[in-house]
């Protein structure tokens, strides 16, 4: 009889063979090999738990007060002594109306219900009001002159009014995208082209993390007060940078990270052996395929292991002064913006480089008066408390706070609300070497166009990087033949007049 061809294994048999091979690889990681490869790996952390808890304490933040040493990894991008070590971005997702926050317009009071001047609106980008009668809509609240400089702040924000002397209000912001998701993408990445890094990813790429036991870029979300527009995970993506630079979204309610604890019966040394074995397999695979993402995967396994040590301390609010918690107006871990602000301060204390808090609830196409009252109440007290808390701890000077949305709202009515607006709106900054107690820029009498000291989103990015010690022109990454950067190829300037 002719020789028969050997029978090919079935799919199930292939799976079983692959599983057997993997088990053999794991078994090959002998105790001796495990111990000899522990240096600089997760295994050394396991021994560290027996040596003493100090190994897992948050490291002291590096001294960023002077120029970097020649052997400092940051030397490639730091061009001058930074004023800020970290950034907390309080993103009011949905686009809060500048006309009910920081830009009072008496002209709108007088023109309420009358046609807007056509020379302002003709041919201008308008979202949902396109082709409709455009009528002026008066401010839906009153304003008060606050602080030594008499900054006009809406009565929707009594707590923020009380910290006017800490704030730099920019009234002349402009952006380029008039719908929510593209506008968020533009603010976070400097472009609407896909696969570009977010602000936090750029900062980790350029400056690194200040705590090896927690992610360097953390995101928290909350909602309430209006239509909660979805926030895509690409807003904290690493884009074309390595995946280790992407943001980590923590849960605002319950465990910040799922499965952060070890399963019952799994000890720390046992778990470290498993991770070490997995990492060794990844290292062996990396030698074959030469994929840099494998090293990122190894690093993330090790970070996840270290986070198991750091997370319980981060989320233990028992040592918080009850009066401090009360000042934020929250129950820690309740999922509110206020609780997230308290968590942001704790993350900042532990060396997290970029902290981004989204509050979804500012999209007020209708019922503006009611929506503003609700949304502002949810964020006002906690915003002020965060700034005061940082100042009390001596951290405001080197923490840059940015508060605002992806765009503003129209001076024209959309029923009982306002439409999206990109030609002029307001944000504020605090701390991080920014002049306190000032306003910068202005819009016209209707709050339609930014007219004086116009600030583009690119300028805000350039200024933020400058305060962190980075020349925005030098923070680049070669991709598709181009030196890509956060501020893009269009002109961007540092807003020096607002810097202390």
C-alpha positions in Angstrom: 0.0 0.0 0.0 1.3 3.5 -0.7 2.4 5.5 2.3 -0.4 7.4 3.9 0.0 11.1 4.7 0.1 11.8 8.4 -3.3 13.0 9.7 -3.3 16.7 10.5 -4.3 17.6 14.1 -7.8 18.9 14.6 -8.3 22.5 15.8 -9.0 21.2 19.3 -5.8 19.2 19.3 -3.8 22.3 18.2 -5.2 24.2 21.1 -4.3 21.5 23.5 -0.8 21.2 22.0 -0.3 25.0 22.3 -1.5 24.9 25.9 0.9 22.1 26.7 3.7 24.0 25.1 2.9 27.1 27.1 2.7 25.1 30.4 6.1 23.6 29.6 7.5 27.1 29.0 6.2 28.2 32.4 7.6 25.2 34.1 11.0 25.9 32.6 11.2 29.1 34.6 12.9 27.4 37.5 13.2 28.9 41.0 16.9 29.6 40.3 16.2 31.4 37.0 13.4 33.3 38.7 15.7 34.5 41.5 18.5 35.4 39.2 16.2 37.5 36.9 14.5 39.4 39.7 16.7 42.4 39.6 14.8 45.4 38.2 11.7 43.3 37.7 8.4 42.5 39.4 10.1 39.8 41.4 12.3 42.3 43.2 9.1 44.2 44.2 7.8 41.0 45.8 11.0 40.7 47.9 10.6 44.4 48.6 7.3 43.7 50.4 9.2 41.5 52.8 12.1 44.0 53.1 9.9 46.9 54.2 7.0 49.0 53.0 9.2 52.0 52.3 10.1 50.6 48.9 6.5 51.1 47.8 6.1 54.6 49.1 5.6 57.3 46.4 9.0 58.6 45.4 9.9 62.1 46.1 9.1 64.3 43.2 12.2 65.2 41.2 13.7 68.6 41.6 12.5 70.5 38.5 13.6 73.9 39.7 16.7 74.1 37.7 18.1 73.0 34.3 18.2 69.2 33.9 21.5 67.3 34.3 23.1 66.1 31.2 22.3 62.5 32.0 18.6 63.3 32.8 16.2 61.7 30.3 14.3 65.0 30.4 17.2 66.9 29.0 16.2 66.2 25.4 13.1 68.3 25.8 13.5 70.7 28.7 14.8 74.0 27.5 14.3 76.1 30.6 13.5 75.8 34.3 9.8 74.7 34.6 7.3 76.5 36.8 4.9 73.6 36.9 5.4 69.9 37.5 1.9 68.7 36.7 -1.4 69.7 35.1 -4.9 69.2 36.2 -7.4 69.8 33.4 -11.0 70.3 34.5 -12.9 69.7 31.3 -16.4 71.0 31.3 -17.5 68.7 28.5 -20.4 70.0 26.3 -19.3 73.6 26.1 -20.3 75.9 29.0 -21.6 79.3 27.9 -19.0 82.0 28.3 -22.0 84.4 28.5 -23.2 82.8 31.7 -19.7 82.3 33.3 -17.0 84.9 32.8 -18.0 87.2 29.9 -20.8 89.6 30.9 -22.4 91.5 28.0 -24.7 94.4 28.8 -25.4 94.8 25.1 -27.2 91.4 25.0 -29.5 92.7 27.8 -30.5 95.6 25.6 -30.8 93.6 22.4 -32.6 90.6 23.9 -35.0 89.2 21.3 -33.8 91.5 18.5 -32.0 90.4 15.4 -28.2 89.9 15.6 -26.2 92.2 13.3 -25.8 90.4 10.0 -22.2 91.6 9.7 -21.3 89.5 12.7 -23.0 86.3 11.6 -23.0 86.2 7.8 -21.0 83.4 6.5 -19.9 82.3 9.9 -19.8 78.6 11.1 -23.0 77.9 13.0 -24.0 74.4 14.2 -27.7 73.9 14.6 -28.9 77.5 14.0 -27.8 77.5 10.3 -30.5 79.0 8.2 -32.6 80.2 11.1 -33.5 83.6 12.4 -30.7 84.7 14.7 -31.9 86.7 17.7 -29.9 88.0 20.7 -30.3 86.2 24.0 -29.6 88.0 27.2 -27.5 86.6 30.0 -29.6 84.2 32.1 -28.0 85.2 35.4 -26.3 88.2 37.1 -22.6 88.9 37.5 -20.5 90.2 40.3 -17.1 92.0 40.2 -14.8 89.8 42.3 -11.3 90.0 43.7 -8.9 92.9 43.8 -9.1 93.3 40.0 -12.9 93.2 39.8 -13.1 90.1 37.6 -16.7 89.6 36.5 -17.9 86.2 37.4 -21.4 84.8 37.1 -23.5 84.3 40.2 -23.9 80.7 39.2 -20.4 80.3 40.7 -20.3 81.8 44.3 -17.4 79.6 45.4 -15.3 80.4 42.3 -16.1 84.1 42.9 -14.3 83.7 46.2 -11.1 82.6 44.6 -11.0 85.3 41.9 -7.6 86.4 43.1 -6.1 83.0 42.2 -7.5 83.0 38.6 -6.4 84.1 35.2 -9.5 84.3 33.1 -8.9 84.2 29.3 -11.9 85.7 27.5 -10.6 85.4 23.9 -10.3 81.7 23.3 -10.9 80.4 19.8 -10.9 76.9 18.3 -11.6 75.3 14.9 -14.2 72.5 15.4 -17.8 73.3 16.0 -19.2 69.8 17.0 -18.4 68.1 20.3 -16.3 65.1 19.5 -14.1 66.8 16.9 -13.7 69.8 19.2 -12.6 67.6 22.1 -10.2 65.7 19.8 -8.8 69.1 18.6 -8.3 70.4 22.1 -6.7 67.1 23.3 -4.5 66.4 20.4 -4.1 69.6 18.4 -5.7 68.0 15.3 -8.7 66.1 14.2 -6.6 63.6 12.2 -6.8 60.1 13.7 -4.1 58.4 15.7 -2.5 61.5 17.2 -1.3 61.6 20.9 -3.3 63.4 23.5 -1.8 66.1 25.8 -1.1 63.7 28.6 0.6 61.2 26.3 2.9 64.0 25.0 3.8 65.0 28.5 4.7 61.5 29.5 6.7 61.1 26.4 8.6 64.3 27.0 8.9 64.4 30.8 8.2 60.9 32.1 6.3 60.0 35.2 7.1 61.1 38.7 5.7 57.9 40.3 6.6 54.4 39.2 3.7 52.8 41.1 0.8 54.7 39.4 0.0 55.7 35.8 1.5 59.1 34.9 -1.7 60.1 33.0 -5.1 59.5 34.7 -8.6 60.3 33.6 -11.8 60.5 35.7 -15.4 61.3 34.5 -18.6 62.5 36.1 -21.9 63.9 34.7 -25.0 65.9 35.5 -26.7 69.2 34.7 -27.5 68.7 31.0 -27.1 66.4 28.0 -24.1 64.2 28.7 -22.2 64.0 25.5 -20.2 60.8 25.2 -16.4 61.0 25.7 -14.4 58.7 23.5 -11.4 56.8 24.9 -9.3 58.2 22.0 -9.3 61.5 23.9 -6.6 60.0 26.2 -5.0 57.8 23.5 -1.2 57.6 23.0 -1.8 57.8 19.2 1.4 57.0 17.3 3.5 57.2 20.5 4.1 53.9 22.4 1.0 52.6 24.2 2.7 53.0 27.6 2.0 56.8 27.3 -1.8 56.5 27.0 -4.1 57.7 29.8 -5.6 55.3 32.3 -9.3 55.9 33.1 -10.1 55.2 36.7 -13.6 54.3 37.9 -15.2 57.1 39.9 -17.4 54.7 41.8 -16.2 51.5 43.5 -12.8 50.0 42.8 -10.8 52.5 40.7 -9.4 49.7 38.7 -11.2 46.4 38.1 -9.5 43.2 39.5 -6.7 45.3 41.1 -6.7 42.8 44.1 -5.2 39.3 43.9 -7.7 36.4 43.8 -8.2 34.5 47.0 -5.4 32.1 47.7 -2.9 33.8 45.5 0.0 35.3 47.4 2.2 38.2 46.3 5.3 36.0 45.8 3.2 33.5 43.8 1.8 36.2 41.6 5.2 37.7 41.0 6.5 34.3 39.8 3.6 34.1 37.3 4.2 37.6 36.0 7.9 37.0 35.8 7.3 33.9 33.8 4.9 35.7 31.4 7.4 38.5 31.0 10.2 36.0 30.2 8.0 34.5 27.5 7.3 38.0 26.2 11.0 38.8 26.2 11.8 35.5 24.3 9.1 36.5 21.8 10.5 40.0 21.4 13.8 38.6 20.4 12.1 36.8 17.5 9.7 39.5 16.2 11.5 42.7 17.4 8.2 44.5 18.3 8.6 47.4 20.7 5.0 47.0 21.9 6.1 43.8 23.6 8.4 45.8 25.9 5.4 48.1 26.6 3.3 45.0 27.5 6.0 43.8 29.9 6.1 47.3 31.5 2.3 47.4 31.9 2.3 44.0 33.6 4.9 45.3 36.1 3.0 48.6 36.5 -0.2 46.7 37.2 1.6 44.6 39.8 2.9 47.8 41.5 -0.5 49.4 41.4 -1.8 46.6 43.6 0.4 48.0 46.3 -0.4 51.7 45.6 -4.1 51.7 45.0 -5.3 50.8 48.5 -3.4 53.8 49.9 -4.7 56.1 47.1 -8.3 55.2 47.8 -8.1 55.1 51.6 -9.7 58.4 52.6 -9.7 57.6 56.3 -6.7 59.9 56.9 -8.4 62.9 55.1 -9.3 65.7 57.4 -13.2 65.7 57.6 -13.1 69.5 57.2 -11.2 69.1 53.9 -13.6 66.5 52.6 -16.5 68.8 53.6 -14.9 71.7 51.7 -15.2 69.7 48.5 -18.8 68.9 49.2 -18.7 65.2 48.5 -18.7 61.7 49.9 -15.4 60.2 48.7 -16.0 57.7 45.9 -19.6 58.7 45.2 -18.8 59.3 41.5 -19.3 63.0 41.6 -17.1 65.7 40.1 -16.4 66.8 43.7 -15.1 63.4 44.7 -13.0 63.3 41.5 -11.5 66.7 42.5 -10.5 65.3 45.8 -9.0 62.2 44.1 -7.2 64.6 41.7 -5.4 66.2 44.6 -4.4 62.8 46.0 -3.1 61.8 42.6 -1.2 65.1 42.3 0.4 64.5 45.7 1.6 61.1 44.5 3.4 62.4 41.4 0.8 61.8 38.6 1.9 64.1 35.8 -1.4 64.8 34.0 -4.9 64.5 35.5 -7.9 65.0 33.4 -11.4 65.4 34.9 -14.3 65.4 32.5 -17.7 66.6 33.7 -20.4 65.8 31.1 -23.4 68.1 31.4 -22.8 71.5 29.7 -24.6 71.0 26.4 -27.5 73.4 26.9 -29.3 73.8 23.6 -32.4 74.3 25.6 -33.3 75.1 29.2 -30.1 77.0 29.6 -31.0 78.7 32.8 -32.0 75.5 34.6 -29.1 73.5 33.1 -26.5 76.1 34.1 -27.8 76.2 37.6 -27.6 72.5 38.0 -24.2 71.9 36.3 -22.5 74.9 38.0 -23.7 73.6 41.4 -22.1 70.3 40.7 -18.6 71.8 39.9 -18.4 75.2 41.6 -17.6 74.3 45.2 -15.2 71.4 44.3 -13.3 73.5 41.8 -12.7 76.2 44.4 -11.9 73.7 47.1 -9.3 72.0 44.9 -7.5 75.2 44.2 -7.6 76.3 47.9 -6.5 72.8 49.0 -3.5 72.8 46.6 -2.5 76.3 47.8 -2.8 75.3 51.5 -0.4 72.4 50.8 2.1 74.5 48.9 1.3 72.7 45.6 -0.6 75.4 43.6 2.6 77.1 42.6 3.8 74.0 40.6 0.4 72.7 39.6 -1.2 74.2 36.5 -5.1 74.2 36.6 -7.0 74.6 33.4 -10.8 75.0 33.5 -13.1 75.1 30.5 -14.9 73.3 27.7 -14.2 72.4 24.1 -16.0 75.7 22.9 -18.5 78.3 24.1 -22.1 79.1 23.2 -23.7 81.5 20.8 -25.0 85.0 21.8 -28.1 84.0 19.8 -31.0 82.1 21.2 -31.8 78.5 20.3 -35.2 78.4 21.9 -34.4 78.6 25.6 -30.7 77.7 25.1 -27.6 78.5 23.0 -25.9 76.7 20.1 -22.2 75.8 19.8 -19.8 78.6 19.3 -16.0 78.7 18.4 -15.2 82.3 17.5 -14.8 83.6 21.1 -15.3 82.0 24.5 -13.7 81.8 28.0 -11.6 79.5 30.1 -9.5 80.1 33.2 -6.2 79.0 34.5 -4.7 79.0 38.0 -1.3 78.1 39.6 1.6 76.8 37.7 3.4 80.1 37.3 0.4 81.9 35.7 -0.4 85.4 36.9 -3.3 85.3 39.5 -6.2 87.7 39.6 -6.2 88.9 36.0 -8.3 88.7 32.8 -6.8 88.5 29.4 -8.3 89.2 26.0 -11.9 90.2 25.2 -14.7 89.6 22.8 -16.9 92.1 21.0 -20.0 93.7 22.6 -22.1 90.6 21.7 -19.6 88.0 22.9 -19.4 86.7 19.3 -15.8 87.3 18.0 -12.6 87.4 20.1 -11.2 90.8 19.3 -8.3 91.5 21.6 -5.3 89.3 22.5 -6.9 86.3 20.7 -5.8 82.9 22.1 -6.0 79.9 19.9 -6.1 76.4 21.3 -2.5 76.0 19.9 -1.4 79.0 22.0 -2.8 77.4 25.1 -0.9 74.2 24.4 2.3 76.1 23.8 1.9 78.1 27.0 1.2 74.9 29.0 4.3 73.2 27.6 6.3 76.4 28.4 5.3 76.3 32.0 6.4 72.7 32.2 9.9 73.7 30.8 9.3 72.6 27.2 9.7 74.5 24.0 6.6 73.4 22.0 8.7 73.4 18.8 11.1 70.8 20.2 8.7 68.3 21.6 8.4 66.2 18.4 8.1 62.6 17.2 9.0 61.4 13.7 6.1 59.7 12.1 5.3 59.3 8.4 8.3 61.3 7.5 7.2 64.3 9.6 8.3 65.8 12.9 4.8 65.8 14.5 4.1 67.9 17.6 1.2 68.8 19.8 1.0 72.4 18.4 1.0 71.2 14.8 2.4 73.1 11.8 0.4 76.3 12.2 1.9 79.2 14.2 1.5 78.9 17.9 2.7 81.4 20.6 3.4 81.3 24.3 1.0 83.8 26.0 3.8 85.6 27.9 1.6 88.4 29.2 -0.3 85.9 31.5 2.9 84.4 33.0 4.2 85.5 36.4 
